[in-house]
Amino acid sequence: MGTDLTARVRELLAMYDRPDACAADLLCDRHPADAIAFTIVDRDLSSIDLTYGELRERSARFATGLAQLGIQQGDRVATLMGKSTDLVVALLGIWRRGAVHVPLFTAFAPPAIAFRLEASGASVVIADADQAVKLAPGPDMPADPPWQLIVSGDAPEGTLGMLDLLAEDAQHEPAAVIGGDGLLVELFTSGTTGTPKGVPIPLRALASFQAYQEFALDVRADDVFWNAADPGWAYGLYWAIMAPLASGVRSILLHAAFSPTLTWQVLERFGVTNFTAAPTVYRALRADSTGASMHAALRRASSAGEPLTPDVVAWSREHLGVAVRDHYGQTEHGMLICNSWHEALDAEVPAGSMGRALPGWTCAVLSDDSDTIAPTGELGRVAIDTENSPLLWFLGYLNAPERTAQRYTSDGRWYLTGDAGSQDANGFFRFSARDDDVIIMAGYRIGPFEVESVLVLHDQVAEAAVVGMPDELRGEVLEAFVVLRNGFEGSVELEAELQDLVKKKFAAHAYPRTVHFVASLPKTPSGKVQRYVLRQKGNK
């Protein structure tokens, strides 16, 4: 059992971690031209099939267009796009050119977008027509930006359109060879304090992504696979787009906003057999179970982003015909510990456990007071053994050696995930809590610092702290505790102003659902806000 999957890990590493690795070949050109790469589904359930042959031709044209704009190997090219044909063509064109993709979540407001563009040094931004307005010069966006805008869809007059680049008839240059260490993506992840951290993702990470798809999700060649996560974030980018392209397995992309009714309809209409999404999606489906009896085709159901609760598992067993399984990972590594579907890894997992470490990874729980493995069953720090995890690909945060160093034990042996948990005698891990204050809402990571930085922009606010509070549907929602300047008082109107400010200056999804106006914030002697005290107050 273990030997076969260990051999598969070696095969994947040999494929992706080599000096002559070419992303365009590995993600597109080596697959049969008539094979379907993606089925793009619209809100009205109409769909188109996108083949690898079409992807090769269109992405080659787009890469030529990027070259004529002066984009060189290693340059950063950002996308502010929904799930669409144009997104996949753009990504493959970027990688064919040897450039580095910078994903931008479409719910971000201009300041959050500008920060990521400036931090990455992006040369080009490709944006959907309805997103391009966020890049217009204004108080949060430079008047003379160092990046060029390309619009997908109906481009305004005087703006370069993606169709213009796709019309290029110039001779295509050979696809870039970047090797296993060459970068494909630079993705920003939120933390408790400080600005978002840039995570460089090398081509060899595809070995880890495909291993998870095979071992934990058990995606097979004849599956109708649908990962409902947004590609502006790691789980959607890695396993709705990158891993399916790497493996050649058809993937569904829904070009529409989430709704439980539409999700049920897609599951039924397209006969989805392998489905994965954040727990909040399953909770929303449970709240609207009108189509639940129609999905006998579903063979596998998986979840990631936050721990599953037992009630969701029980519901899925009855209404989906398969019990959804919990998987654990991070932006910096991909998926690590899983209740896996592969027949060689299938096991009776204790209730509440997130499973065992996947082949290619060695994980453990370290004691809180020493960098040694904690006794069985004892709560400690979930960590990755850097010496015995061949699928490990993390290179360190962008231009942040100190923040990178904080992730490792002093001897460099263990990478500290920042999560607390325990491990039983049979190797099953149980998640306990994050040891930071990152908020996970509907599967999206939200750093308190980014929201707090916006709240204090209001001229009536002296201090602000943000915490995550339990929510039945989303897992967590944001609540803010605000100290006002002298002479001002809290009100319903001010609460609405602050909520709207966060939507405009950070992200539409990340506003505080409740704002508590308080006289002071609880702090440690060193001045650090005690968010756990605020969570206790919010629960009362």
Helices and strands as residue ranges (DSSP letters): H 2-16, H 23-24, I 25-29, E 36-42, E 47-51, H 52-68, E 76-80, H 85-97, E 100-103, H 110-120, E 124-128, G 132-135, E 148-152, E 160-161, H 162-166, E 183-189, E 197-202, H 205-215, E 225-227, H 234-236, I 237-242, H 243-247, E 251-255, H 260-269, E 274-277, H 279-287, G 292-294, E 300-303, H 310-319, E 325-330, E 334-338, E 356-357, E 363-366, E 380-385, H 401-405, E 414-423, E 429-434, E 439-441, E 444-446, H 448-455, E 461-471, E 475-484, H 492-505, E 514-517, H 531-539
